[in-house]
Each structure stands twice: as C-alpha cells, then as structure tokens.
Amino acid sequence: MKLQQLRYIWEVANHDLNVSAAAESLFTSQPGVSKQIRLLEHELGVEIFARNGKHLSEVTAVGQQIIAMAGEILRQTQTIKQMAQECADETQGSLSIATTHTQARYALPEVIQAFREAYPDISLHMNQGSPEQIAQLADSGTADFAIATEGMELFQDLIMMPCYRWNRCVVVPKSHPLATVSRLTLEHLADVPIVTYVFGFTGRSKLDDAFGAAGITPDVVFTATDTDVIKTYVRLGIGVGIIASMAFDEAQDADLVRIDASHLFEPSVTYIGFRRGTFLRRYMLNFIKLFAPHLDEWTVQEALACPTRKDREVMFAELALPDR
C-alpha cells in the first residue's frame, strides 16, 4: 500500500467519482489513477468502488470506511510536513480560512492587513460559504480555520473558541417612516416587509427566536447571504433591512438610516475553530490572537486540553467577550 494510492482514492471520491477530474487535479493520467486504484483493491482484497462497465458508479460500504481513513492519514502527513516546515522557516507557509461573507467583508479586513504586515510571505486563502460548507472545509482539512456564528452543532468535531459578541441594527432609506422612530419595537417591524439573512447565516436564528417569543410572524420578503445585497434591496424599497451592526458603514451607507435593534435581539457570538490534531504554527496562533486578543497561546492550548465541547464551554463561561 502506497500513500500515493490513498491520495488517488481520496481525490476520486472528492471529485464525484470522476477519474479524469481527479487525475487532472493530481497532475497525472487517468489510466495511471485507475491502475493504482485497481492495485490497491487487489492488495486489500475488497472493492473500494463499484463499477458500471468502465465507469465508477458508487463507493462501496467498506470503501467509505477506507476513504475516510485515507483522508485522515493524508491530513496527518500534511501535519508532519507543516511541523518540519515550522522548524525550517516560520515565515513561510499558507493559511486558509473558511467563513461567511459578513465576517470576510466586515470583521476580518483589519486582521488580514495586520497579519500581512507581520507575515508578508504567508499566502492567505479565503473560502466563503454557509455554516455547513464552512464546517466541511475545516473538518476535511481544506481550511485551517473556521470562523462562524450559526450552526454550532455542525462544528462538534472542531475546537471552537468564542471571539466576540455582536448584535443587529435596522437600516431604512431616509424617507422611510421608521427613520424617525425614537425607540424601535418588534411591533414596528411586524408591520413592514423585511429583508434579512437566509436562515442559518449570520445570526438569523436569534432574529427568529425573538419574533417567535413575542408571538409575531415577520413578513420576510427577501433573504440573502450577503449583507451588501441586503442593503442594495433596502435602497430599492423592497423592505426594511435587519443586518449585523458591524456591517453598517457610516460613509458608504450615508444614504441609509441606522436604527439600533440591540435591545430587541439576543447578542450572537462569533467563534474561531480548527480541527483537533491540527499543528498550529506560530503564525496561526498569532492570527487567532489578532482576531481575538483574549485567545493567546496559553488559552488556545488550554482549550485544546479540554476533552469535550462541554468542558470548553465551561472554560469560557465567565469570559467577558468584547462587543462589535
């Protein structure tokens, strides 16, 4: 059994059983990939892939287990390489982050800028997606860090640490009747069409919880994953926008009125996390601290030592998180 063969079956599985696409990503030939998969199956005495003629049709039951183990082995080899690289040169490497549009657009720019100044030779990669996609990217090792607010149940296998709290504001055109309201209520919002985040994105669940507790069914007429898209449709008069407060820019959004809504909704908490077993290089630890200053190396190591998610929750229970 060769490491190369494990990489081949992993890539084929991750390219929807398209051997040609997998071979292209591996910079090799389709016949070469097919031959190595056959040799591995012969050595193991089982079929990893079921076939329909010359084409792979599905992953067998035992094949699913083998591919999962192959993925873990490949991640461990990457960790070994990173450890060796750390000893060789701490200023070289890459960092991949999976997060939502709101975090990438409004929470991370200053952090990225400071990181780039400290580590100009580290290449950065940003992956934006839903909580499900973020969790998958981090869990598979495609992303080093996951930064998310919603869907914490999806991150059970990751070491997630709280970074900051944030709340919401309402945005309306200057001519809108709500623009002159002194103190906003949920009843005000019940009477107008609402433009906000897709469920599962950027703290949407807290919004739904607040309306549900008040026995109000909001008239959500338009949803999006991108805060800038929400503000665009507010400008078009589609509805009243409910967005993360940090996503309102006084200069760029001067044509809109921001109305505080923090008294209406429970604050949300944004977390940063990584897969257990990840080798945290010095620059990775420094990135975490830039994003959340209270998460210094000692605190991160303490979080790593917690055997369960519940233990980490207890560890951070008394922590006063900064607000954004």
C-alpha positions in Angstrom: 0.0 0.0 0.0 1.3 3.4 -1.0 0.5 6.8 0.2 0.0 7.8 -3.4 -2.8 5.2 -3.8 -4.6 6.6 -0.8 -4.3 10.1 -2.3 -5.8 8.7 -5.5 -8.9 7.2 -3.9 -9.4 10.3 -1.8 -9.3 12.6 -4.8 -11.6 10.4 -6.9 -14.2 10.3 -4.1 -14.0 14.1 -3.7 -14.4 14.6 -7.5 -17.8 12.7 -7.5 -16.1 9.5 -8.9 -14.8 11.4 -11.9 -11.5 9.8 -12.5 -10.5 12.3 -15.3 -11.1 15.3 -13.0 -9.2 13.6 -10.1 -6.3 12.8 -12.4 -6.2 16.4 -13.6 -6.1 17.7 -10.1 -3.3 15.3 -9.3 -1.4 16.3 -12.5 -1.3 12.7 -13.7 -3.1 10.5 -16.2 -6.5 8.8 -15.9 -5.1 5.3 -16.8 -2.5 5.8 -14.1 -5.0 6.6 -11.4 -7.3 3.7 -12.5 -4.4 1.3 -12.4 -3.3 2.3 -8.9 -6.8 2.0 -7.6 -7.1 -1.5 -9.0 -3.8 -2.5 -7.5 -4.9 -1.2 -4.1 -8.2 -3.1 -4.3 -6.3 -6.2 -5.3 -3.9 -5.8 -2.4 -6.7 -5.3 0.1 -9.0 -7.9 -1.3 -12.1 -5.7 -1.5 -13.7 -3.3 -3.9 -13.5 0.3 -2.9 -15.6 1.5 -5.8 -18.5 -0.3 -7.5 -18.4 -0.2 -11.3 -20.8 0.0 -14.2 -18.7 -1.1 -17.2 -15.6 1.0 -17.2 -17.1 3.8 -15.0 -17.1 4.1 -11.2 -20.8 4.1 -10.1 -20.6 4.4 -6.3 -18.4 3.9 -3.2 -18.9 0.6 -1.5 -19.7 0.4 2.2 -16.2 -0.8 3.0 -14.8 1.7 0.6 -16.4 4.6 2.5 -14.6 3.5 5.6 -11.3 3.1 3.7 -11.6 6.5 2.1 -12.4 8.1 5.5 -9.2 6.6 7.0 -7.2 7.5 3.9 -8.3 11.2 4.4 -7.2 11.1 8.0 -3.8 9.6 7.0 -3.3 12.3 4.3 -4.2 15.0 6.9 -1.6 13.6 9.3 1.1 13.6 6.6 0.3 17.3 5.9 0.7 17.9 9.7 4.1 16.2 9.6 5.1 18.4 6.7 3.9 21.5 8.5 5.9 20.6 11.6 9.0 20.2 9.5 8.4 23.5 7.8 7.9 25.2 11.1 11.4 24.1 12.2 12.9 25.1 8.8 11.2 28.5 8.4 8.5 30.1 10.5 7.9 32.9 7.9 6.9 30.6 5.0 3.6 28.8 4.6 -0.1 29.3 3.9 -3.2 29.9 5.9 -6.7 29.0 4.7 -9.9 30.5 6.3 -13.5 29.4 5.8 -16.1 31.9 6.9 -19.2 33.8 5.9 -19.4 36.9 3.7 -20.2 39.2 6.6 -17.1 38.1 8.5 -14.9 38.3 5.5 -16.2 41.7 4.5 -16.6 43.5 7.9 -14.8 41.6 10.7 -11.6 40.4 9.0 -10.1 43.2 6.8 -8.1 44.9 9.6 -7.0 41.5 10.9 -5.8 40.4 7.5 -4.0 43.7 6.9 -2.1 43.4 10.3 -1.3 39.7 9.6 0.0 40.5 6.1 2.3 43.2 7.6 3.7 40.7 10.1 3.9 37.8 7.7 4.3 39.1 4.1 5.4 35.7 2.8 2.5 33.7 4.1 -0.2 33.1 1.4 -3.8 33.6 2.6 -6.8 31.9 1.2 -10.4 32.9 2.0 -13.3 30.5 1.4 -16.8 31.9 1.9 -19.8 29.7 2.4 -22.7 28.5 4.5 -22.1 27.1 8.0 -22.4 23.6 6.6 -19.8 24.4 3.9 -17.5 26.1 6.5 -17.7 23.1 8.8 -17.0 20.7 5.9 -14.0 22.7 4.7 -12.4 22.8 8.2 -13.3 19.2 9.0 -11.7 17.9 5.8 -8.5 20.0 6.4 -9.2 22.1 3.3 -9.4 25.2 5.6 -7.1 25.7 8.6 -9.7 27.8 10.5 -13.4 28.1 10.6 -15.0 31.4 11.6 -18.7 31.2 12.1 -21.7 32.3 14.2 -24.5 30.0 13.3 -24.9 26.2 13.3 -22.5 25.3 16.1 -23.9 21.8 16.1 -22.1 21.4 12.8 -18.8 22.0 14.4 -18.9 19.2 17.0 -15.5 17.8 15.8 -13.7 21.1 15.8 -12.1 23.1 18.7 -14.3 26.2 18.7 -13.4 29.2 20.8 -15.6 32.4 21.4 -14.2 35.6 19.8 -16.7 38.4 20.2 -20.4 39.3 20.6 -22.4 41.3 18.1 -25.9 42.4 17.6 -28.2 43.8 14.9 -29.4 47.1 13.5 -32.3 48.0 11.2 -31.5 50.0 8.1 -34.0 52.0 6.1 -33.9 54.8 3.5 -34.0 58.3 4.9 -37.6 58.8 3.7 -38.9 55.7 5.4 -41.4 56.2 8.4 -39.2 54.2 10.7 -36.3 56.6 10.2 -37.8 58.9 12.8 -38.7 56.3 15.4 -37.0 57.1 18.7 -37.0 53.5 20.1 -37.7 50.6 17.8 -40.0 47.7 18.8 -40.8 44.3 17.4 -44.3 45.6 16.7 -42.8 48.2 14.4 -41.1 45.5 12.4 -44.2 43.3 12.3 -45.9 46.0 10.2 -43.3 46.2 7.4 -41.7 43.9 4.9 -38.3 42.7 6.0 -35.1 42.0 4.1 -32.5 40.0 6.0 -30.2 37.0 6.1 -31.0 33.5 4.9 -31.8 31.2 7.8 -28.6 29.7 9.1 -26.5 32.7 8.2 -25.1 35.5 10.3 -27.2 35.1 13.5 -30.5 34.7 11.7 -31.7 32.2 14.4 -31.6 34.9 17.1 -33.9 37.1 15.0 -36.3 34.2 14.5 -36.2 33.4 18.2 -37.1 37.0 19.2 -40.1 37.2 16.9 -41.2 33.7 18.0 -41.1 34.6 21.7 -43.2 37.7 21.0 -45.8 35.6 19.0 -45.0 37.7 15.9 -44.6 36.3 12.4 -42.4 38.7 10.5 -43.1 39.4 6.8 -39.7 38.4 5.4 -40.0 39.2 1.7 -36.3 38.8 0.7 -33.3 36.9 2.1 -29.7 36.9 1.1 -26.3 35.6 2.4 -24.5 38.8 1.5 -25.1 42.0 3.7 -24.3 44.3 0.8 -27.0 42.6 -1.3 -29.5 43.2 1.6 -28.6 46.9 1.7 -29.0 47.1 -2.1 -32.6 45.9 -1.9 -33.3 48.1 1.0 -32.3 51.0 -1.2 -34.7 49.7 -3.8 -37.6 49.9 -1.3 -38.1 46.1 -1.2 -38.2 46.2 2.6 -36.6 47.1 5.9 -33.2 45.6 6.4 -32.1 43.8 9.5 -28.3 43.3 9.4 -25.3 42.9 11.7 -24.5 46.2 13.3 -20.8 45.9 12.3 -21.9 45.8 8.6 -23.2 49.4 8.6 -20.6 51.8 7.2 -21.3 55.4 8.1 -19.5 56.7 5.0 -20.6 54.1 2.4 -24.2 53.9 3.8 -24.8 57.6 4.3 -28.0 57.3 2.2 -29.5 54.9 4.8 -30.5 55.4 8.4 -29.2 53.0 11.0 -31.6 52.2 13.9 -30.3 50.3 16.9 -32.0 47.0 17.5 -29.7 45.5 20.1 -32.5 45.7 22.7 -34.7 43.5 20.6 -32.5 40.6 20.0 -30.1 38.4 22.0 -26.5 39.0 21.0 -24.7 36.5 18.8 -21.2 35.1 19.4 -18.7 34.5 16.6 -16.3 31.6 17.1 -13.0 30.6 15.5 -12.0 26.9 15.4 -9.8 24.3 13.9 -9.7 20.5 13.6 -8.3 18.6 16.5 -4.9 17.3 15.6 -4.0 20.4 13.5 -0.4 21.5 14.0 -0.7 25.2 15.0 2.2 27.0 13.6 3.4 30.2 15.2 1.8 32.4 12.6 -1.5 30.6 13.0 -1.5 31.2 16.8 -0.8 34.9 16.1 -3.6 35.1 13.6 -6.0 33.8 16.3 -4.7 36.4 18.7 -5.1 39.2 16.2 -8.7 38.2 15.6 -9.5 37.7 19.3 -6.8 39.2 21.6 -8.0 37.2 24.6 -7.2 33.9 22.8 -3.5 33.9 23.4 -1.3 30.8 23.0 -1.8 29.7 26.6 -5.6 29.9 26.3 -5.7 28.1 23.0 -3.6 25.3 24.5 -5.9 25.1 27.5 -8.9 24.9 25.1 -7.1 22.0 23.3 -6.7 20.2 26.5 -10.4 20.2 27.2 -11.7 16.7 26.3 -15.2 17.7 25.3 -17.1 20.7 23.8 -18.9 20.9 27.2 -15.6 21.4 29.0 -14.7 24.2 26.7 -18.0 25.9 27.2 -17.4 25.7 31.0 -13.8 27.1 30.5 -15.1 30.2 28.6 -18.4 30.6 30.6 -17.1 33.5 32.7 -15.2 35.3 29.9 -16.5 38.8 29.1 -16.3 38.9 25.4 -15.8 42.2 23.5 -18.7 43.7 21.6 -18.6 44.7 17.9 
